[in-house]
Amino acid sequence: MVTSQQLEEKTRRCIRCGFCLDACPTFRLTGQETLSPRGRIYLARGWSRGELPADSSMLHALDTCLGCRACETACPSGVEYGSILEMARSGLEAANVRPSLQSNARKYFLQLLTTPSALAASLQAAGLLKGLTAGKMPGFAAKLLSGDPNSNLKLPTAQGKPTVHTLPTVSKAHGENRYRVGILQGCVMRVLFGETNAATVRVLQANGCEVICPGDACCCGALHSHAGMSEDAELRMKNLIDAFQPFMKDIDAIVVNSAGCGSSMKEYGSHQSTDNEYAEKARILSSKVKDITEWLIQIGLVIPSTPRYETVSYHDACHLAHGQKIREQPREILKSLPGINVVEMSESDTCCGSAGIYNVVQPELASQLLERKVSHIRDTGATTIVTGNPGCLAWIKQGVEEAGLKISILHPVDLLDAMYAQDKTQSS
């Protein structure tokens, strides 16, 4: 349980300089101080000191935060804003500030998203009803989650039929076995982007990695943690630590292809630092977590030999650029690929508005951010946009389709996997 003293200590580092303001997407859109990192820290600190009440206005200020952590990149004082946000949200959830019906709806929605079998079944049912719902979230559900029954939210689409994709427990390296790595199957990834998971394994195999996938390596707890549901998040963290524990001595890294999950897993050590049973296990696991692009550059990427002629631009997933501080590795990979013309995107590291469940619970602000992102995508002239997070992939794809643009939205490993397949075709 988060204490007010812990939250107070985290907020002390903020000197209210204002460098975070221009970096904050919601402040850019609204110009409201309470919808900026500095304003939200002020509110959280006032609440932790007992000077401000935990009320609906404070809840609104925290709910409208994307948690993108762009403010951390801009901050000269090293304020751990992501941690402050999660602690404040957890405190407000524990204080029951939110209406109980909405609170229960959010818990149910997160449970649905992070349970692959339930998510796949729901998406299949939604597909059957698509003619009635026009692919939109039902009005009663939208109203419960966001307060807006008319929000223009499409139900997410999977690659092909929504089913639960399961990776093999062991996938042997192609050629020389250089490394042995674990992989996170994830929860949303298993349903919406199962083919990207499979492509990740093939890319690792092509780069000399034997891939181990514990059957229980599912939800990492990131979505619950970001939403302030700390107890549910901790349970999932511990379950994932337990799933990887039998393999920890024999693997060189745990490779993750979801920016939000990787960022959360790299912070397990700090989350579990006071737990006598899990502190050391969490620290070791966190030390081995690598984003897929980070790992491929670290071990020396096998460069495809067959050119693929197209123009590609890169969108920085927030928890990769601002959370994990990984910016150059994905670009280095793209620039190394034969035939690929890489063009930079304006505001490439500004949030697209997906942000976990943000596009569901804050549809108006999320849609404004998506519209801005799609405008920048259009300006690149790219035929393919690459990004390393499932939320970004699904949300940007929706925006591009609604804008009538013929642009592919891919994960970096999808592009690499396709080029390796080209090499095999050429050599056969």
N, C-alpha and C positions, 0 to 999 in steps of 0.2 A: 504494500500500500504506500502510495506517495504521501510524504508529509509536507506540510507548509514550510517547514524549515529547509528541506531539500530544495524545494522550488525557489525559496528566497535566495539561497546560496547560488543557484544557477543564474538568477537574474541580476546579481550584483555587478557582473562584468560589463553590462550594458552602460555606456557613458552617454547615451542619447545624442550621438553625433549626427545621426540622420543619413549616414552613408547607405543604409539599408533601403531607404525610401524609393529611390529610383530603380532598385533591383527588384522590388516587390510588385508582382503582376496585379494584385488586387488594389494596391495603392495607386498604381498607374491608371487603372480603370476608374477608380472612384474619387481619388484625391482626399480620402478621409483618413485622418490620423489614427483612428481606432481600427482601421483596416490596413494598418502597416505593421511591420515587425516591432518597431519601437513602441507603437501604441499598444499592441497586444502584450508586450513584455511589461509595460506600465500597468496594465489591467491585472495581469497575472501576479505581479509583485504586490499590488495593492490588496488583492484578495488574500495572498499568502500572509500578509501582515495584519489581516483583519480590518483593513481600512476601507475596502470596497466589498459590496455584497456579491455573492455568486448568483447572478440573476440572468434574465433573458437577454439583456443587452450585452453582457459579457459572453454569454453562450453564442450569440450572433457573431461577435467579433472573432471568436475562435473557430466557429463553424465555417466562416467564409475564408479562412486561411487554407491555402492549397497544401501547405507543408512541403513546398518545393525546395526550400532551404537555399534559395538564391541569395537571401540575406546573409547567410553564413559565408558565402564567397566574397561578398562585398564588405563584410564587417572587419574593421582593423583591430578589434579588441578580442576576437576569437570567441564571441558569444555562441554558445551551443543552443541555437534557437530551436532546432528540431527536438532536442531533449526537453526544452522548456515547454514547447507546444504539447508534446505527448503527456508530460506530467500535469500540465494545467487541464487538459482535456480529461485525463483520468480522474483528477480531483473533482471536476464538475459532474462527471458521470456518477461518481460515488456520492455526490451531494444531491443527486436526483433533481437537478435543475431542469432537465429536459422533460417534457410531457411523457408520461409512462407509455402511452400508445406509440408515440414516435420512437422512443427508446427501444421498445420491444421490436418494432418494425426494422430498425437498423440492425439490431442483434440478429434477427432472423435473416435479413438480407446478407449479412456477412457470413453467417453460417452456411447459407445457400452457396455463396461464391466460393467458399473454401472447402466445400464437400463435393469433390468431383462427380460422384454418381448423382447427387441431387441436382447439381448444376446442369449436367448433361440431360437429365430427364426434363428439367424445366425448359431448357432451350428447345428440346424436341417437341414438347407440348406447345411452346410458343410458335414454332414453325407450323404446326397444324392449325393454329388460330390466326395465322398471319393475315389472312384475308379479312378477318374481322377487326383486328387491332392495327392493321397497316404497319405491323412490325414495331409499334410503339408500346412502351410500358403502360399497362392498364392505369386509368385515371386514379382509381382508389389507391393503388400502390404508389404512384407518383406523389399523390397528396400526402400520404403517410410519411414518405421519406423526405420530401422537399417542401411540402406545403402547397405545391402547385400542381393541380390535376391536369393542366394543359401543357406541361413541360414537353418540349420536342425531343423526347428521349427514345431512340430506337433500342430495341433489345439487341444485345451483342450477337455477332455472327461468328461461327466457328469456321475453321478451314475444313470444308466438306461437312459431312453429317456430324452433329455434336455427339461425340462418344468419349469415353474415358480411355485415353491412350496410356499404355503401360510400357515402360522401357524394359529391356532385358536386364536381368541382375548383373550379368557380366557381358561386356562387348570387347572382344579382343582387338588389339591394335593391328593396323594394316602395316605389314613389314616389321621393322625393328620396334620392339617394345621399349620406348624411351621413358615413359612415365605411367604411373597408375593413379587414376583420379576418381574421385567420387562425383556424382552429379545430383542436383536437386531436380526431382520431377515437378515439384510444385503442385498447385491446386488449379488455379485458373489456366495455367499453361497446359496442363494435361487435357483440358477440354477444348479451349479456344485455339490453342496453338500446339497441338500434339505433333504436327509435322515439323514444327520448328524444334521441338525437343528431339525428335528423331534425327533431324539434320545436325543438331548439336553433337549428338553421339557420333555420326558419320564424319563430321569435321574433325573431332578429337581423334578418332581412329586413323584418319588420313594423316594426322600430325603425330603419329606414333604413341598414342595414349590408349592404354587399356582402361575401360570405363566401368566403374562399379556403381550400381544403382540400388541402394537399399529399398526394399518394397514399401517401407513406411516413410520414406523421405518425401513427404507431401507438404502440408502447409507449414510455413516458417513463422507465422504469427504477425507478419508485417502489417497487413490490413487492419487487424485488431489493435495493434500497437498504435498505429497512426490515428485510429478513431478514438483512442482513449480507453479502450476496453482492455486494461492491463492484465487482469486475471486470466482472461481468455488467451491473450497473447503469450503470457508466461507458460501456460499449459502447453501451447503449441511449440514454443521454443524448446521446452524440456523434452517433448515427444521427439522432436527432430534431432536433438542432441543424442538421445537414446538410440535413435535409428542409425546414426552414423558411428556410434561408439565402438561397435565390434571391428570397424575397418580403419579407425583413426591411425593406428601404428603403421599401417601398410600403404597409405595413400599419400601422394605428394601434394595434392590440392583437392578442394571441393569446388567444382566449377559450377557457376550459376549463370543462366542466360536471361534472368529477369533483374533489372536494375534495382527495383524496390526490395526484392527479396535479398539480393546480395548485400545491399546497404544495411538492412536489418540484421542479417547474419553476421556481418563484420562487427556489429555492436553488441553481440550476445555477451561478450566478456564483461562489459560495463553493466548490462542489465542484470546479470546473475552474480555480480561481484560479492554480494553479501550472503549468498546461499552456500552453505558449507558443502553440500553434496554436489552442486553443479558448477561452482565458480571456476575450478580448474578445467573441467571438461569444456565449459563454454569458452574460456580463454583460448584453449588449444584449437577448438573448432573455428573460432573467429580468425585465428592466425592463418588458417589454411584456405579460407574462402577467397576465391578469385572470380572476377567477372570473366566471361569467355574471351572477350577481346584482350583483356589484361593478361590472361594466361597464354594465349596464342603468341602475343608479342614477346612475352617473357621466355618462352621455350624456343622461339624462332619459327615463324610461320612458314609452312610449305606453300610456296607461291604457285598458283595454277599456271599452266603454260599456254592454254588456249584463250585467245583474246575474246572478250565480250564487250561489244561496242555499245555503250549507253552512257548517258549523263546521270550522275548520282549526286544527291545532296544528303547531308546528315543532320538529323534532329537529335540534340543532346537530351536524353531522358534525365529528368531532374535528379533522381537519386543516383545516377551515374556521374553526372558532371559536378553536382553540388554536394551530394552525400559521400560518394566514393572518390571524388576528385579525379575521375578518369575522363579525359577529353581527347588526348592525343592518340591513344592506342586504336580506337575505332577508325580514326582518320588515317592513321598509318597503314592499317590493313587495307582500307579502300584505295588509298593512293598507290599501293603496291600491286594492285590487280591489273593485269594487262588489258588494255582497251577501255578501261573505265575512266571517264572524265569526271573528276570530283569538283563540284562547285559549292561554295559556302552559302549558307542561308542566313539572312538577316535575323537577329534575335534567335539564333539556333538553340541557345540555352535558356530561353524563356518558356515557361510551362505551357503545354498545349491545352490544359484544362481538364485532363483526365484525372490525375492525382488520386489514385485509389478508387474511392466511391464518390469523389467530389462532383463528377459530372452528373451523378444521380441526385445527390442531396443539395447541390447548388447549381442547377441547370442554367440559370440566366448568366451568371458570371462565367461558367465553363463554356457556354456557347460563344460568348464574346471573345474569349481567349482562343477558341478553336477557329473562329472566323479570321482572327488576326494571324494565326499560324498558317492557315490555308492561303491567305493572301501572300505571305512570304514564300510559301512553297511554290505558288504560281509564278512568282517573280524569278525563281531560280531557273526555270525552263527545264528542270530535271524530269527525266522519265521514270526515275525510281527514287523514293525517299527511304533511307535506312535509319532505323532506331532500335534501341536495345531494351525495350520494356513492353510487356503485353498491353498495359493500359494505353500507352501511347500508340501502339500499333492499331488497336481496335478503334480508338477515338479519332485519330488522324484519318484512318481509312474511311470512317463515316463522313468526316468533313469533306474529304476529297471527292467522295461519291456524290454527296449532296451538291457540291459545286460543279459537277459534271466534268471533272478533270480525269483524263485517262493516265493515271499515274499509279505505279505499283508501290505498295508500302511493305517493306521487308525488314526482317531482322538481319543483322550482318551475317549470321551463319547460314541463312537461307540463300544469300547471294554466293557465299563461299561454296556451299554444298552444290549449287547449280553449276558452278565453274569447275569443281572437281569432277562432276558427272560429265561435263563436256570433254574434259581430258580423257576420261575412260572411253567415251564414244569415239574420239579421234584416234585412240591407240588400238581400238579393237578392229 
